[in-house]
Amino acid sequence: MSFSVRTEPAGHQFQAEPDQTLLAAALAQRIGLPYGCRQGTCGSCTAQLLTGRVRYPDGTPPALDGQPPGACLTCQAMPASDLALRVAEIERLSEIEVRTLPCRIAEKTQLNHDVMRLRVKLPEGQRLAYRAGQYIEFLLRDGSRRAFSIANPPHDDELLELHIRRVPGGRFSDEVFETLAARAILRLQGPLGTFVLREESPRPILLVGGGTGFAPLKAMLEHAFHCGIARPITLYWGVRSQRDLYLPALPAHWEREYPQFRWIPVLSEPDHDWAGRTGWVHEAVLADQPTLADHDVYLSGPPPMVDAGRAAFEAAGLAVDHLFSDAFEYAADSRRSG
């Protein structure tokens, strides 16, 4: 017997089987619920359970730690009764088709000591409809998947750009750096995720990235510039040292080109000659913006950075529905790498 799930405030309704996650059921029925990692670690799919009961067959997901009563992770929760959820749906994403396609490595460029840029080409005449900030997954021969944010905006989609960080012991990242040849064929699935720019919002934009969390923020920025979004936009990019900044000339160029944009690199282990900001990136944001109530904040990077930022920003007055995040692991066996 299936259960009925109603979403508020959109008022949509869909059916979910007892052994099916709420997110899987919603996506299958073209309901645009937000999501990110799909593993219960990033918290992007959090909804408020208004009525009914859910269960977590694999135990309480990590992203529920510290959440208020009634929080529900739709990517892991399965229905135990009819339900009502309060959740911010993303209407336009429900119209985008998730596709599985072959692709060819068109370009491979090492950007710094541990980040490789891949540009991949889809079959002739094919395009992947997506929104800036979404990601794709490579489907590997052993059945595993590796996910990477799309770093170029939708209007410039002849090739898909990916920033891949080399992870010690990471089989796929080692292959990318050592043996993956130009013109090699891979299979991908996408687009995925709901970490996208809310273009209709009137609020100033703060983008906060860690490491290759810069990739989806780059796509968002290039999309915003292309669309003529004139709201103030600030990018904070946190890395360990100067050698971890890759493509630094690009945000510097944007700062000269677009008066509404500024960028602030933040080093946690600064070089001796570094004259810029230091410490944790979320602390730099709060030093400049002690109250965030009137901003939209986009967080992208490893889970510890995203978790610390989310807690600090909410404590500084940022409404939960003005905070958007994309957390991904850098671990060798992770499905999400950048």
C-alpha positions in Angstrom: 0.0 0.0 0.0 1.4 3.4 -1.0 1.1 6.5 1.2 0.0 10.0 0.2 2.4 12.9 0.6 1.3 16.5 0.5 3.6 19.5 0.2 3.1 22.9 1.7 2.8 25.7 0.7 2.8 24.5 -2.9 -0.1 22.1 -2.3 1.3 19.3 -4.5 0.5 15.7 -3.7 2.4 12.5 -4.7 2.4 8.8 -3.7 5.3 7.0 -2.0 5.7 3.3 -1.4 6.7 2.1 2.1 10.2 1.1 0.8 10.7 4.2 -1.2 12.4 7.4 0.0 10.2 10.5 -0.2 12.8 12.2 -2.5 12.8 9.3 -5.0 9.1 9.2 -5.1 8.8 13.0 -5.6 11.4 13.1 -8.3 9.8 10.2 -10.1 6.5 12.2 -10.2 8.1 15.4 -11.3 7.8 17.2 -7.9 10.8 19.5 -7.5 11.9 18.8 -3.9 15.3 20.3 -3.0 18.2 17.8 -2.5 22.0 17.6 -2.7 24.1 14.6 -1.7 21.2 12.0 -1.5 23.1 10.3 1.4 21.8 12.1 4.4 25.0 14.2 5.1 24.5 17.6 3.5 21.0 18.6 4.8 19.9 20.2 1.5 16.8 18.1 1.4 15.5 19.0 4.9 11.8 19.5 5.2 9.4 20.0 8.1 7.2 17.1 9.0 3.8 18.7 9.6 1.7 15.5 10.0 2.4 11.8 9.8 5.4 9.5 10.5 8.6 8.5 8.7 11.2 5.9 9.3 15.0 5.7 8.5 15.9 2.1 7.8 19.6 2.7 8.0 19.4 4.8 11.2 19.2 8.5 11.9 21.1 10.4 9.2 24.0 12.6 10.2 22.4 15.8 8.9 19.6 15.5 11.4 22.0 16.2 14.3 21.2 19.5 15.8 18.0 20.0 13.6 14.8 21.2 15.3 12.0 18.7 16.2 10.1 17.7 13.2 12.9 18.0 10.7 12.9 15.3 8.0 15.5 14.4 5.5 13.5 13.4 2.4 16.5 11.7 0.7 16.6 9.0 3.5 13.1 9.1 5.0 10.5 6.5 4.0 6.8 6.9 4.8 5.2 5.1 7.7 1.8 6.9 7.1 0.2 9.6 5.0 2.3 12.8 5.4 2.3 16.5 5.0 5.6 18.3 4.6 6.6 22.0 4.6 9.3 22.3 2.0 10.5 25.0 -0.5 9.9 23.3 -3.9 11.9 24.4 -6.9 9.3 24.4 -9.7 11.6 24.9 -12.8 13.9 22.0 -11.8 11.0 19.6 -12.0 10.8 20.3 -15.7 14.5 19.4 -16.4 15.0 15.9 -17.6 17.8 13.8 -16.0 19.6 12.0 -18.8 22.2 9.3 -19.1 24.7 10.0 -22.0 28.1 9.1 -23.2 30.7 11.8 -23.2 34.2 12.3 -24.5 37.1 14.0 -22.8 37.8 17.1 -24.9 40.3 18.8 -22.7 42.4 18.1 -19.6 44.2 20.9 -17.9 46.0 20.9 -14.5 45.0 24.1 -12.7 47.2 23.7 -9.6 49.0 21.0 -7.6 45.8 19.0 -6.9 43.0 20.3 -9.2 42.4 19.1 -12.8 39.9 20.8 -15.1 38.1 18.4 -17.4 36.0 19.6 -20.3 33.8 16.9 -21.7 31.8 16.8 -24.9 28.4 15.2 -25.4 27.5 13.3 -28.6 27.0 15.5 -31.7 23.8 17.4 -31.6 23.2 16.7 -27.9 22.9 19.3 -25.1 22.3 18.8 -21.4 19.7 21.2 -20.0 20.7 22.3 -16.5 20.8 25.2 -14.1 23.9 26.9 -12.8 25.0 25.1 -9.6 23.8 21.6 -10.5 26.1 18.5 -10.9 26.6 15.4 -13.0 27.6 11.9 -12.0 30.1 9.7 -13.9 28.9 6.1 -14.1 32.0 4.0 -13.7 32.5 0.5 -15.0 32.5 -1.1 -11.6 29.0 0.3 -10.9 30.2 3.1 -8.7 29.5 6.8 -9.3 31.6 10.0 -8.9 29.8 13.4 -8.9 31.2 16.7 -9.9 29.7 20.2 -10.0 29.3 21.7 -13.5 31.6 24.8 -13.4 30.3 26.5 -16.6 27.0 28.3 -17.0 24.1 27.0 -19.1 24.5 29.6 -21.8 28.0 28.4 -22.5 27.4 24.7 -22.7 29.2 23.4 -25.8 31.5 21.6 -23.3 30.8 20.7 -19.7 33.6 22.0 -17.3 34.4 20.0 -14.2 37.0 20.7 -11.5 38.4 17.5 -10.0 40.5 17.5 -6.9 43.1 14.8 -6.5 42.4 12.8 -3.3 45.0 10.5 -1.7 44.0 7.0 -2.5 41.1 8.1 -4.7 40.9 5.6 -7.6 39.0 7.9 -10.0 41.0 11.1 -9.2 44.2 9.1 -9.6 43.0 7.9 -13.0 42.1 11.5 -14.0 45.5 12.8 -13.1 47.6 9.8 -14.4 46.0 7.7 -17.1 42.8 9.3 -18.4 43.5 10.3 -22.0 42.1 12.9 -24.2 39.2 11.5 -26.2 38.5 8.8 -23.6 34.8 7.9 -23.4 32.8 8.0 -20.1 29.1 7.8 -19.2 27.4 10.5 -17.2 24.0 11.1 -15.7 22.6 14.5 -14.9 21.8 17.2 -14.2 21.3 16.6 -10.5 20.9 18.7 -7.3 19.0 21.8 -6.4 21.8 24.1 -5.4 20.9 26.8 -7.9 20.7 30.5 -8.0 17.4 32.0 -6.8 17.2 34.6 -9.6 13.9 36.1 -8.5 15.2 37.1 -5.0 15.8 40.9 -4.4 18.4 40.2 -1.7 22.2 40.7 -1.9 24.1 37.5 -2.6 26.9 36.0 -0.6 28.7 33.0 -2.1 30.9 31.1 0.3 33.1 28.3 -1.1 35.8 25.9 0.2 38.3 24.3 -2.2 36.6 23.0 -5.4 33.4 24.3 -3.9 34.3 27.2 -6.2 33.1 25.2 -9.2 29.3 25.6 -8.8 29.8 29.2 -7.6 31.7 29.9 -10.7 28.8 28.7 -12.8 26.4 30.8 -10.7 28.5 33.9 -11.1 28.9 33.6 -14.8 25.2 33.0 -15.2 24.4 36.0 -13.0 26.7 38.3 -15.0 25.2 37.0 -18.3 21.7 37.7 -17.1 22.5 41.2 -15.9 21.7 40.6 -12.2 22.7 43.9 -10.6 22.3 42.9 -6.9 25.5 43.1 -4.8 27.4 39.8 -5.1 30.3 38.8 -2.8 32.4 35.7 -3.2 34.4 34.4 -0.2 36.7 31.5 -1.1 38.4 29.6 1.6 41.5 27.5 1.1 44.6 26.5 3.1 47.4 28.4 1.3 48.0 30.4 -1.9 48.8 27.3 -3.9 45.3 26.0 -3.3 43.7 29.0 -5.1 43.2 28.0 -8.7 42.1 30.3 -11.5 42.6 33.3 -9.2 42.8 35.7 -12.2 39.2 34.9 -13.0 37.5 36.4 -10.0 40.0 39.3 -10.1 38.8 39.9 -13.7 35.2 39.8 -12.6 35.9 42.3 -9.9 37.3 44.8 -12.5 34.5 44.0 -15.0 31.4 44.1 -12.8 30.9 46.9 -10.2 28.4 44.9 -8.2 30.9 42.1 -7.6 33.8 41.7 -5.1 35.8 38.6 -4.0 37.7 37.8 -0.8 40.1 34.9 -0.7 40.6 33.6 2.9 43.6 31.4 3.9 43.4 29.1 6.9 47.2 28.3 6.8 48.6 31.5 5.2 51.9 31.8 3.5 54.5 34.1 5.1 54.0 36.7 2.4 50.2 36.6 2.4 48.7 40.1 3.1 45.0 39.1 2.7 42.4 37.6 5.0 43.2 34.6 7.2 41.3 32.1 9.4 38.1 30.3 8.7 36.1 31.5 5.7 32.7 31.7 7.6 34.3 33.8 10.3 35.5 36.2 7.6 32.0 36.5 6.3 30.6 37.3 9.8 33.4 39.8 10.5 32.2 41.8 7.4 28.5 41.0 7.8 27.6 40.7 11.5 23.9 40.4 10.6 22.8 38.3 7.6 19.1 38.7 7.9 18.8 40.5 4.5 21.0 38.3 2.4 20.9 35.1 0.4 23.8 32.9 1.3 25.2 30.0 -0.9 27.6 27.6 0.8 29.6 25.1 -1.2 32.4 22.8 0.0 33.3 20.0 2.4 30.7 19.1 5.1 32.7 20.5 8.0 32.9 23.9 6.3 29.2 23.9 5.3 28.1 22.7 8.7 30.1 25.4 10.6 28.9 28.1 8.2 25.3 27.0 8.4 25.3 27.1 12.2 27.1 30.4 12.4 25.0 32.1 9.8 21.7 31.0 11.3 22.9 32.3 14.7 23.6 35.6 13.0 20.0 35.9 11.9 20.0 34.3 8.5 16.6 32.7 7.7 16.9 29.0 6.9 15.0 29.6 3.6 17.6 32.1 2.6 20.5 29.6 3.0 21.4 27.2 0.3 24.2 24.6 0.5 26.0 22.0 -1.4 28.2 19.8 0.8 30.5 17.1 -0.7 33.1 14.8 0.7 36.7 14.7 -0.5 37.3 11.2 0.9 38.8 8.6 -1.4 35.7 6.4 -1.4 33.3 9.3 -1.7 30.6 9.7 -4.4 31.0 13.5 -4.4 34.3 15.1 -5.1 33.7 18.6 -6.3 
